[in-house]
Structures are given as C-alpha cells and as structure tokens.
C-alpha cells in the first residue's frame, strides 16, 4: 500500500478504487472497440431483426427454385431458437405473439423440411389458429402467400404498375411515400402485374394454418386506421378488383418498363435496391418474373446483395439474414465513442475511419429526396456501404459531428457540404425526417396497402435533435432561422409527461436523450421548466438496479410505461441525457454509471439481448449489436471527463 492509500480516509480510498475501476473499464472497452475496426478503417456490427427476414430469405430461394439446403438448415436452427414459449414468433426478443412473423416462420420451416407434427411446429400451429389463422396476416405476408398459391390474389390490395405513370398532383404518387416503402413497392408493382407462381419445388402448402379454407375466406382486407377514409379506400379496392382484368395492356407495359428502369438505376453495385432486404428480394422476384436469366447483370447484382446480408455463426452452426448493413452508422458512432475515451485526431485508427467516411460522402447523385428539394446540392451519407439515391439525414448529422470533433479544418469541405444539405432538408414545420423533406401525406396511411403503418417518413424529434445538435456544434447561433424553427418544433413535440418520442430507437428514453443533448449544445437554459420536466421524467424511469429499460411495446400508447429489464444501451442514453442537463453530480447519474460498471461485458461489448431500435414502430424492430459497445463506453468516458473537469462540466461538449 502506498502512502496515499495509508493516509486516505475510507471514503477517499473508495473513490480512488471506483476511479480505477472506471478507468479500467474505459480502457478495456476502447481497446476492444479499436480491435473490431476493419482494415480499411470502418466498423460494421451485426444488425438483427425478427423471424421474418430469414424466413423471407428461404421464401425467395423456393420462389425462384434455387434451394440451398446447407444455408437454409442453418437459418432453420436460428428460427427454432427464437420461437417463444407462447408457441409463435414475436417482433422482438421476449415479445408477444405476432401473426405475420409466426406464419412466415412456420412456412419457412416447413419448406426446409420440418415435420408439421414435430412439437415446435404443432405448438406454433395451435397458437396461430388460436389467434385467428393465417388469413389474419398483414398485407406483405399475404402477398408472399399469394405468390405461393396459399391465398387467392383477391386477398391482397390491388397494386398496379400504372401507378408509376401517375402525375405528382395525383393523391398517390411514388414520391409521396417513404424511401423504404418506395423501394419495396416499385419492384412489387412488376410482380403484382405478372402474378407469377412460386416454383416451390417441394410443393409445400400450409392449408392447416387457415380456419376457413383460404379460397373461401372473404374478409382479408382491413381498414388500417379505422377512419371513414379507410372505408372509402376499401370500397375503391373492391371496384379495382372487379375491373383489373380489363386494364389496358399498353399502360401496364409502360408502368412495368418505368418500374424496371427505376430499379436498374438504384441497384447500388453489390448493395442492391435501397440497400434493404425486402426491396432487394422483391427486385430478384421481379427479374425472375420478367424472365431474366440468372447471369443477367441486374439479377447477379440483386442476388449477390441478398447473400451479403447473411450472418453465419460456425460455432453454433446457425445463420440469420440481416435486414440491411449499417457500416456508416456504426463507424460514426464508434468514432464518437472513441473520441470520448481519449482517442484524437492523429491516431492512425481514427484517421482511417474519418477518411473512410469522407470517401463515402454522396456528392454527385441527386437522389429521390430531390423530388421536393431539387435545388439542393447533394452532400449526405447513406446508412449502408453505398446507397447514393438515399442519403440519411440522421447518419449525415452524426458523421458531421464526428468529423468536426476530430479536425474541423481538415474535413471542412465535407462538413460544409453536408451542413448545406441538412439545412436544405428541413421540413416546413421545422423538423427533419430521415430521408425526405415534408413526407407528410397522411391521406395515404388510410389505403389498405398501408396496414403496416409505415408508409411515410415525417419529421421526428430524434432526427431533428441530431440536426439541431450538429448546427450547434458547428457554431450556428440560437437566433439563426433554421435553429429557431427546429427549437420551436422540438418544444411542440414534447410529450405531456416531459419526454420525447424516439422514432429510430427505443423509445422515449432515446428521444429524450437526443433532445436534451441538442438543447444543451445550442445553449438553451437547462433550468427551464420544460427541460426540468424531461429531467424529472428520466429520473422517474430509473429502475431499482440503477439502470433504465424500455420495452419495444412502449410504441403502443397503452403500454408506453412497460419495462422488462434494464439494458446497457438505454441506461447509457438516459445518463447521457441527464449529464447534458447538468446532472453529472446527481445520485441518479451515479446509479446509472454503477449499473454500467457492474453489468457483465466481454471486452467492450456489454451483454444485451433485448432489441434496442425500431425500423417501423409496432411493426418491425431491430437489435444493433454495436449499441452495447458504443454507448456504454461513450457514457462512462463522458462521465469521467465531466467529473474531472469541475469548472467546465456544464458546458456543451458536442451536439450529441
């Protein structure tokens, strides 16, 4: 024992011990994260969704008649492993039964050879039937079943390629829906026009999942909103069903040609249409339906893009399919975590990451966002390796903040171009959406095709906060017109209990963290009543173990307070938000830090099974495997820094 330890009081010794523990965890986590970096400088962690994506991968193989038993058996092991005790498959870990996910998983397992009388299949079938049977599946599931001849085509809404020819002033136009819906729908228009039948080499059916035989069922369609407008659209769909056979072939062909041209222009090299699985899979099916050979360049690109999404765990002998890849997002977040932990410009690993990002800035392609903002110069970043038509506002703001923190002069050109683009992408209400400006055509949410509730990309508090934080970090003043509009938007968006909604992360903890960091960065008085209300809400959500946890079910209003367990990611967000509000010395923050120090982790990856993000609220959820690395490290390092700089710990460090 050294002299300091002998002479120190027990409290001082404990503080010193805690400081050593904090330093040790930060060092271990930062070194681990550095080792995960790819040779070219980027980071890419796994992105996991529910059973639907691996099931649809199997569907695709059996649709085109290209069965890969070795891979499909590994996918089947994964599907069996995530079946819940209730007998079905959920939308997220430990979630409730979901009809569409369960029907897809059951059918996929049957396609690869599972005995329908095996215990797991019998239990799944029993649960599906108890919940009304496969006819209660959503539109996308029923489209898949129609392709396999399991339901008649009248079970799905009429979707026609002529939609590609509609003028922009028409109530429906392809530019009026979100990027993800657009890229999924356009190739689907081709498939729906041709109505091909799946090869289905093993002739597998799932008639046993229907209470009423599928051809006798008359009540497939639902009004997605319950509004009278939805009833009108249902009536219109019934009329369209009747007159579809007499549509003029000339216009159908023109629509198909325009759809195929749209897809061809957006294939993104090896990354596929939109860089997301459903869109890429639909493009493969469209090419197959059109008679493209398997060596056709477009077919080859789309097929290889699908296979790039597979993840194999050789030790467990399993595989799953990711919904997309997230390297730009992962790399920008990893850079922030590394910066917090003490890595700075000049570190070879950091410099490689920054250069990798700069090389991926989209400077030459005016993507679909130009439909509303055609006067802007491009300057954003996509979420995936390449997705030039669909840069992401959220990614772009986070990348800019990382580059600016690293070396604002060195990366000035990239930063300025991106800031110009983001400012131009602000919606009229002062907020920002993820991919488009003013994507708020709410009438379209009533169409039968929109039963997933995710047809649009309106501004949201979390994305808007990131943009405000970026502007603050770049030195934009509080009286700047763009800043004023965004501040007013965020104040209007605050929930009654003080929190903010999290569109892209679970949920109110994520949204509240995002907004508090932005408010702090722009210089807002963090003692204002509306800010303290948010702080009080966060403090009130702390669990007895010191952490925070918010279930994916919180996206249903009547379940918004549901918690299953504290998680490292959500705890990190809560602590970051509280520190931004000046609470670094509070007992609440100390409890959150202690939780992170105490929770099990291997190297720099904390154990986290619960899903931590959302693709579409109430429909599609995600688990970013990198989140339990980035955010705990980020939080612990910021806490250490703020505690060791007493005179400066209330000042903004950066915009996020």
PAVO-65789 format. One line per 3 residues: number of its first residue (from 1); for each residue x, y, z of C-alpha. Coordinates in Angstrom, 3 decimals. Layout:
% residues N
NUM> X Y Z | ... $
END
This chain:
% residues 656
1> 0.000 0.000 0.000 | 1.412 3.412 -0.960 | 1.457 6.481 1.332 $
4> -1.670 7.929 -0.316 | -3.647 4.767 0.404 | -2.412 4.613 4.009 $
7> -3.300 8.210 4.711 | -6.570 8.454 2.823 | -9.952 8.177 4.526 $
10> -12.176 5.154 3.730 | -14.370 7.359 1.529 | -11.320 8.654 -0.344 $
13> -9.989 5.127 -0.765 | -13.359 4.032 -2.124 | -13.403 6.938 -4.562 $
16> -9.921 6.039 -5.722 | -10.997 2.420 -6.158 | -14.050 3.471 -8.175 $
19> -11.892 5.739 -10.323 | -9.527 2.844 -11.058 | -12.475 0.644 -11.956 $
22> -13.895 3.342 -14.235 | -10.525 3.884 -15.915 | -10.040 0.157 -16.341 $
25> -13.426 -0.454 -17.938 | -12.989 2.502 -20.312 | -9.522 1.339 -21.335 $
28> -10.681 -2.256 -21.837 | -13.729 -1.196 -23.841 | -11.899 1.320 -26.036 $
31> -9.119 -1.127 -26.873 | -11.685 -3.813 -27.683 | -13.580 -1.449 -29.948 $
34> -10.382 -0.473 -31.725 | -9.679 -4.160 -32.417 | -13.069 -4.534 -34.130 $
37> -12.133 -1.975 -36.774 | -11.773 -3.283 -40.323 | -8.500 -2.902 -42.150 $
40> -9.844 -0.064 -44.304 | -10.926 1.913 -41.241 | -14.644 1.263 -40.844 $
43> -16.719 -0.581 -38.274 | -19.676 -2.829 -39.096 | -21.600 -4.757 -36.465 $
46> -24.434 -7.200 -36.978 | -27.962 -5.862 -37.350 | -30.603 -8.359 -36.271 $
49> -34.353 -8.266 -36.848 | -37.191 -10.730 -36.242 | -38.028 -14.064 -37.847 $
52> -39.485 -12.508 -40.994 | -36.176 -11.701 -42.713 | -34.571 -15.189 -42.517 $
55> -37.973 -16.705 -43.356 | -38.277 -14.490 -46.428 | -34.773 -15.487 -47.497 $
58> -35.998 -19.086 -47.561 | -39.157 -17.995 -49.394 | -37.041 -16.299 -52.057 $
61> -34.981 -19.420 -52.698 | -38.093 -21.555 -53.053 | -39.845 -18.932 -55.163 $
64> -37.103 -18.953 -57.795 | -36.393 -22.681 -57.355 | -32.824 -22.169 -56.134 $
67> -32.761 -24.144 -52.884 | -29.599 -24.058 -50.768 | -30.117 -26.736 -48.147 $
70> -26.867 -26.104 -46.278 | -27.645 -22.436 -45.652 | -31.362 -22.950 -45.140 $
73> -30.818 -25.585 -42.444 | -28.685 -23.087 -40.530 | -31.411 -20.479 -40.905 $
76> -33.904 -23.040 -39.634 | -31.866 -23.608 -36.470 | -31.939 -19.869 -35.871 $
79> -35.707 -19.702 -36.441 | -36.315 -22.521 -33.983 | -34.071 -20.812 -31.417 $
82> -36.120 -17.586 -31.376 | -39.539 -19.240 -31.091 | -41.093 -18.026 -27.832 $
85> -42.773 -20.089 -25.132 | -46.202 -18.903 -26.317 | -45.589 -21.017 -29.427 $
88> -45.231 -18.277 -32.001 | -42.656 -15.774 -33.095 | -42.534 -12.177 -31.814 $
91> -41.392 -8.925 -33.384 | -38.578 -8.627 -30.832 | -36.834 -10.641 -28.129 $
94> -39.283 -11.826 -25.435 | -42.155 -10.130 -27.246 | -45.785 -11.059 -27.743 $
97> -47.081 -13.412 -30.407 | -47.171 -11.848 -33.865 | -49.307 -13.461 -36.550 $
100> -47.313 -12.459 -39.621 | -43.919 -13.346 -38.169 | -45.315 -16.678 -36.948 $
103> -46.923 -17.635 -40.275 | -43.731 -16.813 -42.159 | -41.506 -18.682 -39.723 $
106> -43.784 -21.758 -39.728 | -43.981 -21.845 -43.525 | -40.224 -21.349 -43.885 $
109> -39.523 -24.237 -41.511 | -41.959 -26.441 -43.368 | -40.290 -25.506 -46.682 $
112> -36.903 -26.654 -45.387 | -38.313 -29.966 -44.212 | -39.538 -29.609 -40.620 $
115> -42.214 -32.190 -39.786 | -45.509 -30.345 -39.130 | -46.169 -32.786 -36.293 $
118> -42.859 -32.013 -34.567 | -43.542 -30.461 -31.132 | -42.361 -26.949 -32.057 $
121> -44.431 -26.959 -35.254 | -47.543 -28.344 -33.587 | -47.312 -25.707 -30.862 $
124> -46.831 -22.943 -33.448 | -49.804 -24.167 -35.489 | -52.011 -24.337 -32.389 $
127> -51.065 -20.774 -31.420 | -51.617 -19.408 -34.928 | -55.072 -20.980 -35.113 $
130> -55.977 -19.706 -31.649 | -55.242 -16.190 -32.909 | -57.475 -16.488 -35.964 $
133> -55.302 -18.287 -38.503 | -53.081 -17.180 -41.369 | -55.825 -15.108 -43.024 $
136> -55.191 -12.538 -40.263 | -51.663 -11.887 -41.525 | -50.658 -8.463 -42.778 $
139> -50.569 -7.399 -46.431 | -46.917 -8.239 -47.084 | -47.369 -11.742 -45.654 $
142> -50.490 -12.306 -47.737 | -48.605 -11.203 -50.871 | -45.970 -13.839 -50.141 $
145> -48.696 -16.434 -49.599 | -50.392 -15.408 -52.873 | -47.130 -15.980 -54.739 $
148> -47.014 -19.490 -53.292 | -50.667 -20.128 -54.123 | -51.710 -20.288 -50.473 $
151> -54.255 -17.460 -50.763 | -56.031 -16.040 -53.823 | -54.802 -12.722 -55.202 $
154> -58.011 -11.077 -54.016 | -56.527 -11.473 -50.528 | -54.208 -8.544 -51.241 $
157> -54.966 -4.963 -52.298 | -54.781 -4.120 -55.978 | -51.331 -2.724 -56.745 $
160> -50.711 -1.805 -60.349 | -47.586 -0.746 -62.302 | -49.624 2.069 -63.831 $
163> -49.013 3.837 -60.512 | -45.579 4.687 -61.911 | -47.274 6.860 -64.558 $
166> -49.410 8.984 -62.251 | -48.742 12.749 -62.162 | -47.320 14.220 -58.999 $
169> -50.518 16.167 -58.251 | -52.454 12.881 -58.007 | -53.380 11.750 -54.446 $
172> -50.975 8.809 -54.809 | -47.534 9.269 -56.273 | -44.431 7.158 -55.743 $
175> -42.518 10.220 -54.487 | -45.114 10.798 -51.759 | -44.252 7.648 -49.834 $
178> -41.140 6.927 -47.786 | -37.890 5.685 -49.282 | -38.296 2.215 -47.773 $
181> -41.888 1.878 -49.000 | -40.900 3.226 -52.422 | -38.071 0.763 -52.959 $
184> -40.172 -2.143 -51.689 | -43.231 -1.193 -53.725 | -41.726 -0.429 -57.148 $
187> -40.446 -3.961 -57.931 | -43.569 -5.342 -56.258 | -45.662 -3.489 -58.854 $
190> -43.961 -5.604 -61.514 | -44.525 -8.818 -59.580 | -48.186 -7.988 -58.914 $
193> -48.809 -7.275 -62.602 | -47.415 -10.645 -63.666 | -48.711 -12.605 -60.653 $
196> -46.162 -15.394 -61.047 | -46.430 -18.651 -59.137 | -43.517 -19.725 -56.985 $
199> -41.504 -22.669 -58.232 | -41.968 -24.277 -54.797 | -40.023 -27.413 -55.848 $
202> -41.209 -29.447 -52.851 | -44.865 -28.387 -53.320 | -45.258 -27.378 -49.694 $
205> -48.502 -25.813 -48.529 | -49.809 -24.525 -45.193 | -53.522 -25.145 -45.560 $
208> -53.522 -26.302 -41.941 | -52.973 -22.694 -40.790 | -56.373 -21.480 -42.048 $
211> -59.556 -21.788 -40.022 | -61.636 -21.149 -43.137 | -60.036 -22.547 -46.337 $
214> -58.154 -19.647 -47.925 | -60.162 -19.728 -51.168 | -63.406 -19.463 -49.169 $
217> -62.250 -16.625 -46.918 | -63.926 -13.303 -47.780 | -62.581 -10.978 -45.088 $
220> -58.909 -10.430 -45.819 | -58.943 -6.653 -46.167 | -58.902 -4.335 -43.198 $
223> -59.177 -0.599 -42.716 | -55.698 0.222 -41.319 | -56.805 3.346 -39.446 $
226> -60.499 2.728 -38.726 | -61.246 6.118 -40.264 | -64.081 6.597 -42.752 $
229> -61.454 7.439 -45.383 | -60.089 3.929 -44.931 | -63.557 2.536 -45.624 $
232> -63.695 4.562 -48.826 | -60.366 3.114 -49.931 | -61.626 -0.400 -49.176 $
235> -64.621 0.262 -51.406 | -62.333 1.588 -54.132 | -60.188 -1.539 -53.852 $
238> -63.247 -3.761 -54.367 | -64.043 -1.841 -57.542 | -60.430 -2.168 -58.714 $
241> -60.557 -5.924 -58.078 | -63.514 -6.161 -60.471 | -62.094 -4.044 -63.287 $
244> -58.440 -5.134 -63.089 | -58.837 -7.727 -65.897 | -59.814 -5.002 -68.380 $
247> -56.888 -2.656 -67.700 | -55.184 -1.557 -70.940 | -52.014 -3.615 -71.588 $
250> -50.217 -0.650 -73.150 | -50.251 1.325 -69.889 | -49.358 -1.758 -67.871 $
253> -46.265 -2.271 -70.045 | -45.263 1.375 -69.740 | -45.607 1.129 -65.969 $
256> -43.557 -2.076 -65.826 | -40.839 -0.534 -68.004 | -40.653 2.555 -65.809 $
259> -40.520 0.423 -62.662 | -37.685 -1.698 -64.025 | -35.788 1.437 -65.049 $
262> -36.238 2.799 -61.512 | -34.817 -0.409 -60.040 | -31.919 -0.599 -62.507 $
265> -30.781 2.939 -61.694 | -30.736 2.209 -57.942 | -29.028 -1.185 -57.753 $
268> -26.045 0.265 -55.851 | -23.426 -2.112 -57.167 | -23.317 -5.044 -54.733 $
271> -25.574 -3.334 -52.205 | -28.880 -3.757 -54.055 | -32.006 -1.659 -54.376 $
274> -32.253 0.695 -51.405 | -29.752 -1.437 -49.511 | -32.624 -3.160 -47.619 $
277> -33.641 -6.807 -47.789 | -37.342 -6.522 -48.720 | -36.619 -4.208 -51.646 $
280> -33.726 -6.334 -52.881 | -35.732 -9.555 -52.559 | -38.615 -8.002 -54.483 $
283> -36.221 -6.919 -57.225 | -34.945 -10.504 -57.536 | -38.537 -11.742 -57.809 $
286> -39.362 -9.059 -60.378 | -36.361 -10.007 -62.517 | -37.281 -13.688 -62.215 $
289> -40.904 -12.981 -63.160 | -39.718 -10.982 -66.178 | -37.645 -13.935 -67.366 $
292> -34.188 -12.514 -66.666 | -31.551 -15.222 -66.787 | -29.509 -15.822 -63.663 $
295> -26.425 -14.386 -65.373 | -28.184 -11.143 -66.293 | -26.104 -8.318 -64.730 $
298> -29.040 -6.848 -62.791 | -30.063 -10.255 -61.483 | -26.488 -11.031 -60.425 $
301> -26.211 -7.747 -58.508 | -29.517 -8.241 -56.706 | -28.821 -11.853 -55.808 $
304> -25.329 -11.109 -54.508 | -26.688 -8.197 -52.474 | -29.097 -10.596 -50.756 $
307> -26.361 -13.073 -49.921 | -24.174 -10.319 -48.437 | -26.774 -9.928 -45.707 $
310> -26.265 -13.435 -44.317 | -24.512 -13.890 -40.975 | -23.023 -17.286 -40.108 $
313> -22.083 -18.492 -36.636 | -19.913 -21.518 -37.330 | -19.563 -22.430 -33.648 $
316> -23.326 -22.733 -33.187 | -23.979 -23.927 -36.734 | -26.639 -21.258 -37.282 $
319> -27.215 -18.373 -39.665 | -29.610 -15.469 -39.991 | -30.269 -12.780 -42.558 $
322> -29.861 -9.103 -41.700 | -32.423 -6.563 -42.927 | -29.564 -4.350 -44.141 $
325> -25.984 -3.379 -43.320 | -25.107 -0.418 -41.097 | -21.415 0.463 -41.628 $
328> -21.714 4.255 -41.908 | -23.894 4.466 -38.805 | -21.659 2.064 -36.882 $
331> -18.480 3.863 -37.922 | -19.744 7.316 -36.982 | -20.982 6.112 -33.570 $
334> -17.744 4.217 -32.944 | -15.806 7.399 -33.704 | -17.820 9.337 -31.119 $
337> -17.225 6.633 -28.521 | -13.502 6.596 -29.294 | -13.314 10.399 -29.123 $
340> -14.971 10.351 -25.716 | -12.478 7.777 -24.466 | -9.487 9.933 -25.381 $
343> -8.554 8.933 -28.927 | -7.939 12.021 -31.035 | -7.012 13.208 -34.488 $
346> -3.634 11.770 -35.393 | -4.366 8.292 -34.078 | -3.972 6.009 -37.129 $
349> -7.169 4.072 -36.379 | -9.179 7.240 -36.037 | -7.734 8.862 -39.139 $
352> -8.534 5.777 -41.215 | -12.130 5.849 -40.002 | -12.518 9.526 -40.852 $
355> -11.050 9.094 -44.322 | -13.271 6.069 -44.946 | -16.318 8.181 -44.158 $
358> -15.180 11.144 -46.250 | -14.746 8.823 -49.241 | -18.386 7.770 -48.907 $
361> -19.962 11.191 -48.903 | -22.514 11.444 -51.711 | -21.565 14.473 -53.783 $
364> -22.661 13.695 -57.327 | -26.051 11.945 -57.188 | -29.319 13.787 -56.618 $
367> -31.397 11.073 -55.028 | -35.132 10.710 -54.559 | -35.018 13.469 -51.914 $
370> -34.629 15.925 -54.818 | -38.306 15.424 -55.649 | -39.061 18.073 -53.003 $
373> -35.642 19.695 -52.707 | -34.274 19.642 -56.231 | -32.394 22.923 -55.804 $
376> -30.035 21.416 -53.203 | -26.568 20.112 -53.885 | -26.100 16.554 -52.597 $
379> -23.822 16.182 -49.585 | -25.124 13.479 -47.269 | -24.145 9.993 -46.239 $
382> -26.154 6.794 -46.575 | -26.624 4.221 -43.830 | -25.145 1.353 -45.856 $
385> -21.844 0.978 -47.712 | -23.385 2.530 -50.822 | -26.903 3.833 -51.321 $
388> -26.435 7.042 -53.285 | -30.095 7.688 -54.015 | -30.994 7.532 -50.321 $
391> -28.668 9.503 -48.031 | -29.833 9.538 -44.424 | -30.243 12.841 -42.580 $
394> -29.607 11.175 -39.207 | -26.395 9.475 -40.356 | -25.206 12.658 -42.016 $
397> -25.609 14.744 -38.859 | -23.760 12.186 -36.720 | -20.940 11.839 -39.271 $
400> -20.536 15.630 -39.458 | -20.312 15.903 -35.672 | -17.650 13.177 -35.566 $
403> -15.555 14.770 -38.323 | -15.921 18.206 -36.762 | -14.825 16.959 -33.356 $
406> -11.849 15.246 -34.937 | -10.479 18.028 -37.144 | -12.820 20.789 -38.339 $
409> -10.288 22.314 -40.725 | -9.101 19.094 -42.302 | -12.654 17.962 -43.073 $
412> -14.110 21.428 -43.679 | -15.229 20.766 -47.251 | -17.106 17.581 -46.310 $
415> -18.648 19.263 -43.257 | -19.790 22.348 -45.151 | -21.389 20.370 -47.990 $
418> -23.234 18.156 -45.522 | -24.443 21.068 -43.409 | -25.723 22.815 -46.533 $
421> -27.682 19.700 -47.473 | -29.138 19.172 -43.996 | -30.228 22.787 -43.655 $
424> -31.943 22.497 -47.025 | -33.702 19.275 -45.979 | -35.545 20.916 -43.084 $
427> -39.300 20.416 -43.360 | -41.783 23.261 -43.229 | -42.715 22.502 -39.623 $
430> -39.104 22.953 -38.502 | -38.255 19.261 -38.070 | -36.371 16.737 -40.142 $
433> -37.391 13.342 -41.478 | -34.843 10.611 -42.083 | -34.726 10.581 -45.892 $
436> -37.174 13.122 -47.298 | -38.481 16.586 -46.524 | -42.189 17.150 -45.878 $
439> -43.080 13.488 -46.380 | -46.353 14.030 -44.559 | -49.088 12.902 -46.961 $
442> -51.208 11.390 -44.197 | -54.083 10.537 -46.545 | -52.013 7.608 -47.815 $
445> -51.938 5.993 -44.371 | -55.572 5.000 -44.972 | -55.010 2.801 -48.045 $
448> -55.318 -0.983 -47.496 | -51.687 -1.487 -48.552 | -50.607 0.665 -45.576 $
451> -51.730 -1.729 -42.844 | -48.121 -1.738 -41.588 | -48.499 1.954 -40.680 $
454> -45.078 2.924 -42.030 | -45.776 4.337 -45.458 | -44.442 7.822 -44.653 $
457> -41.278 9.474 -43.335 | -42.446 12.553 -41.409 | -40.163 14.700 -39.242 $
460> -39.386 13.215 -35.840 | -37.903 14.559 -32.619 | -34.843 12.293 -32.524 $
463> -33.664 13.052 -36.064 | -34.465 16.752 -35.610 | -32.494 16.864 -32.370 $
466> -29.481 15.366 -34.114 | -29.658 18.068 -36.789 | -30.015 20.817 -34.185 $
469> -27.067 19.387 -32.252 | -24.974 19.386 -35.417 | -25.822 23.017 -36.132 $
472> -24.966 23.963 -32.555 | -21.634 22.184 -32.740 | -20.814 23.964 -35.989 $
475> -21.403 27.312 -34.325 | -24.865 28.294 -35.565 | -26.370 30.804 -33.172 $
478> -29.609 30.405 -31.286 | -31.192 33.194 -33.343 | -30.399 31.513 -36.669 $
481> -33.623 30.984 -38.660 | -33.081 27.240 -39.077 | -32.232 26.850 -35.397 $
484> -35.277 28.837 -34.262 | -37.617 26.709 -36.373 | -36.103 23.484 -35.078 $
487> -36.250 24.608 -31.436 | -39.897 25.536 -31.808 | -40.594 22.178 -33.452 $
490> -38.947 20.258 -30.608 | -40.865 22.215 -27.972 | -44.128 21.380 -29.744 $
493> -43.190 17.702 -29.947 | -42.586 17.237 -26.232 | -44.945 14.677 -24.705 $
496> -47.233 15.599 -21.834 | -45.048 13.744 -19.318 | -41.924 15.648 -20.405 $
499> -40.349 13.014 -22.669 | -39.770 12.988 -26.416 | -40.749 10.180 -28.793 $
502> -37.905 8.086 -30.236 | -38.688 7.097 -33.832 | -35.489 5.153 -34.514 $
505> -34.510 3.906 -31.057 | -36.399 2.503 -28.071 | -38.178 4.863 -27.382 $
508> -38.899 7.792 -25.117 | -35.532 7.340 -23.377 | -33.856 7.503 -26.797 $
511> -35.839 10.532 -27.918 | -35.362 12.388 -24.636 | -31.600 11.780 -24.628 $
514> -31.386 13.065 -28.197 | -33.284 16.279 -27.479 | -31.568 17.090 -24.172 $
517> -28.131 16.820 -25.803 | -29.219 19.135 -28.608 | -30.728 21.692 -26.214 $
520> -27.571 21.710 -24.149 | -25.389 22.144 -27.225 | -27.373 25.079 -28.609 $
523> -27.076 26.864 -25.272 | -30.635 26.516 -24.051 | -31.126 27.273 -20.359 $
526> -31.305 23.764 -18.928 | -33.183 25.060 -15.882 | -36.249 25.988 -17.917 $
529> -39.426 24.232 -16.720 | -39.884 22.190 -19.903 | -36.306 20.905 -19.662 $
532> -36.650 20.051 -15.973 | -39.839 18.195 -16.781 | -37.833 15.981 -19.150 $
535> -35.141 15.504 -16.498 | -37.743 14.539 -13.910 | -39.256 12.061 -16.354 $
538> -35.879 10.412 -16.943 | -35.141 10.244 -13.230 | -38.543 8.726 -12.603 $
541> -37.858 5.961 -15.128 | -34.733 4.680 -13.359 | -35.090 1.084 -12.193 $
544> -34.111 -0.320 -8.802 | -30.874 -1.746 -10.224 | -29.778 1.761 -11.250 $
547> -30.370 1.208 -14.943 | -33.034 2.115 -17.467 | -35.041 -0.184 -19.695 $
550> -37.939 0.470 -22.031 | -39.736 -2.328 -23.779 | -40.473 -2.309 -27.506 $
553> -44.150 -2.484 -26.519 | -43.925 1.173 -25.470 | -44.810 2.089 -29.066 $
556> -48.386 1.112 -28.180 | -49.732 4.053 -26.174 | -51.462 1.912 -23.575 $
559> -48.136 0.129 -22.902 | -45.816 3.128 -23.017 | -44.504 2.555 -19.483 $
562> -43.684 -1.125 -19.938 | -40.266 -2.342 -18.792 | -38.909 -5.907 -18.794 $
565> -35.323 -5.238 -17.795 | -32.710 -2.525 -17.656 | -30.339 -2.590 -20.620 $
568> -26.863 -1.103 -21.147 | -27.876 0.891 -24.231 | -30.918 2.530 -22.674 $
571> -29.052 3.197 -19.446 | -26.301 4.904 -21.414 | -28.817 7.092 -23.280 $
574> -30.514 8.124 -20.034 | -27.239 9.020 -18.339 | -26.030 10.963 -21.391 $
577> -29.288 12.905 -21.416 | -29.101 13.685 -17.702 | -25.478 14.797 -17.935 $
580> -26.419 17.107 -20.803 | -28.951 18.683 -18.436 | -26.268 19.325 -15.809 $
583> -26.973 16.287 -13.632 | -23.459 14.802 -13.654 | -23.225 15.010 -9.846 $
586> -26.678 13.577 -9.171 | -27.329 10.312 -7.376 | -29.358 9.212 -10.403 $
589> -26.400 9.529 -12.757 | -24.115 7.789 -10.261 | -26.579 4.892 -10.117 $
592> -26.587 4.600 -13.896 | -22.796 4.643 -14.050 | -22.577 1.991 -11.335 $
595> -25.040 -0.149 -13.290 | -22.831 0.041 -16.399 | -19.702 -0.772 -14.397 $
598> -21.430 -3.714 -12.754 | -23.156 -5.261 -15.762 | -21.404 -8.221 -17.441 $
601> -19.389 -7.458 -20.542 | -16.740 -9.165 -22.603 | -14.050 -6.720 -23.572 $
604> -16.012 -3.751 -24.854 | -19.340 -5.450 -25.517 | -21.981 -5.428 -22.814 $
607> -24.468 -8.279 -22.733 | -27.752 -7.144 -24.283 | -30.394 -9.483 -25.677 $
610> -33.297 -7.070 -25.805 | -33.899 -5.194 -29.043 | -32.770 -1.582 -28.849 $
613> -34.103 0.068 -32.016 | -37.025 0.193 -34.379 | -37.488 0.069 -38.108 $
616> -41.228 0.739 -38.047 | -42.992 1.234 -34.700 | -45.269 -1.691 -33.788 $
619> -44.264 -3.500 -36.990 | -40.515 -4.069 -37.271 | -37.801 -3.900 -34.610 $
622> -34.023 -4.157 -34.598 | -31.079 -5.104 -32.422 | -27.942 -3.179 -33.258 $
625> -25.188 -5.413 -31.935 | -22.834 -2.422 -31.779 | -25.023 -0.339 -29.482 $
628> -23.972 -2.241 -26.370 | -20.391 -1.330 -27.251 | -20.621 2.294 -28.391 $
631> -22.965 3.769 -25.854 | -21.683 2.355 -22.522 | -18.113 3.355 -23.451 $
634> -19.293 6.773 -24.624 | -21.228 7.353 -21.395 | -18.555 6.184 -18.978 $
637> -15.875 8.223 -20.740 | -18.007 11.368 -20.777 | -18.832 10.891 -17.106 $
640> -15.147 10.584 -16.232 | -14.282 13.646 -18.267 | -17.039 15.803 -16.803 $
643> -16.270 14.730 -13.235 | -12.593 15.528 -13.668 | -13.294 18.987 -15.129 $
646> -15.462 20.507 -12.442 | -15.294 24.042 -13.768 | -16.348 23.011 -17.242 $
649> -18.764 20.169 -16.733 | -21.904 22.119 -17.520 | -20.662 23.322 -20.904 $
652> -21.622 21.535 -24.122 | -19.032 19.046 -25.265 | -20.602 18.312 -28.639 $
655> -24.021 18.143 -30.252 | -24.750 14.544 -29.337 $
END
